[in-house]
Amino acid sequence: MYINEKGIKRLAFVISLVLHLVILFVFVPHSKLKIEAAPKKYHIPVQMVVQKKNTLPKGDSRQLIKKKKNQKRVSKKKYAKKYDKGKPKSIASMPGDRKKPVITSSVDPLPPKEALNNEWSGKVVVDITIDKKGNPIKHSIVKSTGHEVLDTAFVKTIKMYYKFKPKRVMGKNVVGRIRLTYTF
């Protein structure tokens, strides 16, 4: 019997399929799916005893009364320290207050082309006035580099790229000043 090439390929496919099925069903262990129930939640009864605030235990009543009297005395002393002649002392500051504005983000200024070509350098000191929202509104140059181009570059960088948290007094933002320096 003569089998052509196409028949040989079909026969090889069928034999391969049969062998794979035999291996799959005979040699591979069959595991049964086990579905485990969720563990039961146990409810444990808890006893709670509620006592009235003014109720004192029988044995310790004298000691507790003494402690309460001492606490009252201490609190009167604290009250006397806080208040002078019936007038409350003024509060100096609140949490979160800042004595001066704070820089939250900054960028180094790029020196102008003219300064790079002439190799100019120096240190500039600038006072900046920050408004209630944290924006720079005024500036004054305290110490110059000696080159107006460098000073202007630093001031422009401050106005465009610097972010500030404003000065904060008694929980309210106020206008404040900060001094910045940069060396080119």
C-alpha positions as CSV (number, residue, x, y, z in Angstrom):
1,M,0.0,0.0,0.0
2,Y,1.3,3.3,-1.1
3,I,0.6,6.4,1.1
4,N,1.3,9.8,-0.3
5,E,2.9,12.7,1.5
6,K,-0.5,14.2,2.5
7,G,-1.6,11.0,4.0
8,I,1.6,10.6,6.1
9,K,1.0,14.1,7.6
10,R,-2.6,13.2,8.5
11,L,-1.5,9.9,10.1
12,A,1.2,11.6,12.1
13,F,-1.3,14.1,13.4
14,V,-3.8,11.5,14.4
15,I,-1.1,9.4,16.2
16,S,0.1,12.5,18.0
17,L,-3.4,13.4,19.1
18,V,-4.1,9.9,20.4
19,L,-0.8,9.8,22.4
20,H,-1.5,13.2,24.0
21,L,-5.0,12.2,25.1
22,V,-3.7,8.9,26.6
23,I,-1.0,10.8,28.5
24,L,-3.5,13.4,29.7
25,F,-6.0,10.9,31.0
26,V,-3.7,8.1,32.2
27,F,-0.6,9.7,33.7
28,V,-1.9,13.1,34.9
29,P,-3.4,12.8,38.4
30,H,-7.0,13.9,38.7
31,S,-7.3,16.3,41.6
32,K,-10.8,16.8,42.9
33,L,-11.7,20.3,43.6
34,K,-12.2,20.9,47.2
35,I,-14.2,23.9,48.2
36,E,-13.6,24.8,51.8
37,A,-16.2,26.7,53.7
38,A,-15.2,30.0,55.3
39,P,-14.4,29.6,59.0
40,K,-17.3,30.4,61.2
41,K,-17.1,33.5,63.2
42,Y,-17.5,32.9,66.9
43,H,-19.3,35.5,68.9
44,I,-17.9,35.8,72.4
45,P,-20.1,37.5,74.9
46,V,-18.5,40.4,76.7
47,Q,-19.7,41.8,80.0
48,M,-19.6,45.5,80.4
49,V,-20.0,47.3,83.7
50,V,-21.1,50.9,83.5
51,Q,-20.4,53.0,86.6
52,K,-21.8,56.4,87.2
53,K,-19.3,59.2,87.2
54,N,-19.9,60.4,90.8
55,T,-20.0,56.9,92.3
56,L,-17.0,56.1,94.5
57,P,-15.8,52.7,95.5
58,K,-16.5,52.0,99.2
59,G,-12.9,51.3,100.4
60,D,-11.1,54.1,98.6
61,S,-13.6,56.9,99.1
62,R,-11.4,59.0,101.4
63,Q,-8.3,58.8,99.2
64,L,-10.2,59.8,96.1
65,I,-11.8,62.7,97.8
66,K,-8.3,63.9,98.9
67,K,-7.0,63.5,95.3
68,K,-9.9,65.6,94.0
69,K,-9.3,68.4,96.5
70,N,-5.6,68.4,95.5
71,Q,-6.5,68.6,91.8
72,K,-8.7,71.6,92.5
73,R,-5.9,73.4,94.3
74,V,-3.5,72.7,91.5
75,S,-5.9,74.0,88.9
76,K,-6.5,77.2,90.9
77,K,-2.7,77.8,91.0
78,K,-2.5,77.3,87.2
79,Y,-5.3,79.7,86.8
80,A,-3.5,82.3,88.9
81,K,-0.3,81.9,86.8
82,K,-2.1,82.3,83.5
83,Y,-4.1,85.4,84.5
84,D,-2.7,88.5,86.1
85,K,-5.1,90.7,88.0
86,G,-8.1,89.4,86.1
87,K,-6.7,90.1,82.7
88,P,-5.7,87.2,80.4
89,K,-2.1,87.1,79.1
90,S,-1.8,87.7,75.3
91,I,-1.0,84.7,73.2
92,A,2.3,85.2,71.4
93,S,1.8,82.9,68.4
94,M,-0.3,80.1,67.1
95,P,0.8,76.7,65.6
96,G,1.8,77.2,62.0
97,D,2.9,80.8,62.3
98,R,5.9,81.9,60.3
99,K,8.2,84.8,61.3
100,K,9.1,85.4,57.6
101,P,8.1,84.0,54.2
102,V,9.4,80.6,53.3
103,I,10.6,79.4,49.9
104,T,8.7,76.3,48.7
105,S,10.3,76.0,45.3
106,S,13.2,77.7,43.5
107,V,15.2,77.6,40.2
108,D,18.7,78.6,39.6
109,P,18.8,81.7,37.2
110,L,20.5,81.3,33.9
111,P,23.2,83.9,33.3
112,P,22.6,86.0,30.3
113,K,24.7,85.5,27.1
114,E,26.4,88.8,27.6
115,A,27.6,87.8,31.1
116,L,28.8,84.4,29.8
117,N,30.8,86.0,27.0
118,N,32.4,88.5,29.3
119,E,32.9,86.0,32.1
120,W,31.1,88.3,34.6
121,S,30.5,86.9,38.1
122,G,29.5,88.2,41.5
123,K,27.1,88.0,44.4
124,V,23.7,89.6,44.4
125,V,21.6,90.2,47.6
126,V,17.9,91.1,47.1
127,D,15.1,91.9,49.5
128,I,11.7,90.6,48.3
129,T,8.3,91.7,49.6
130,I,5.8,88.8,49.6
131,D,2.1,89.4,49.6
132,K,-0.6,87.5,51.5
133,K,-1.0,84.9,48.7
134,G,2.8,84.2,48.5
135,N,3.6,86.2,45.4
136,P,6.6,88.5,45.1
137,I,5.3,92.1,44.7
138,K,8.4,94.4,45.3
139,H,12.1,94.0,45.3
140,S,15.1,96.1,46.2
141,I,18.7,95.2,45.5
142,V,20.8,95.4,48.7
143,K,24.1,94.4,47.2
144,S,24.7,94.3,43.5
145,T,27.1,92.1,41.5
146,G,28.3,95.2,39.7
147,H,26.6,94.1,36.5
148,E,23.0,95.1,36.0
149,V,22.4,92.2,33.6
150,L,23.1,89.6,36.3
151,D,21.0,91.5,38.9
152,T,18.0,91.7,36.5
153,A,18.4,88.0,35.6
154,F,18.1,87.0,39.3
155,V,15.1,89.3,40.0
156,K,13.3,87.9,36.9
157,T,13.9,84.4,38.0
158,I,12.5,85.1,41.4
159,K,9.4,86.7,40.0
160,M,8.8,83.9,37.4
161,Y,9.9,80.7,39.1
162,Y,10.1,81.1,42.9
163,K,7.1,80.0,45.1
164,F,6.7,81.2,48.6
165,K,4.6,80.6,51.7
166,P,3.7,84.0,53.1
167,K,4.5,85.2,56.6
168,R,1.8,84.0,59.0
169,V,0.8,85.8,62.3
170,M,-1.9,84.5,64.6
171,G,-3.2,82.2,61.9
172,K,-3.5,84.8,59.2
173,N,-1.3,85.4,56.2
174,V,0.3,88.9,56.1
175,V,2.8,90.8,53.9
176,G,6.4,89.9,54.8
177,R,9.9,90.4,53.5
178,I,12.7,87.9,52.8
179,R,16.3,88.4,51.8
180,L,17.7,86.2,49.0
181,T,21.3,85.8,47.8
182,Y,22.8,84.2,44.7
183,T,26.3,83.9,43.4
184,F,26.9,83.9,39.7
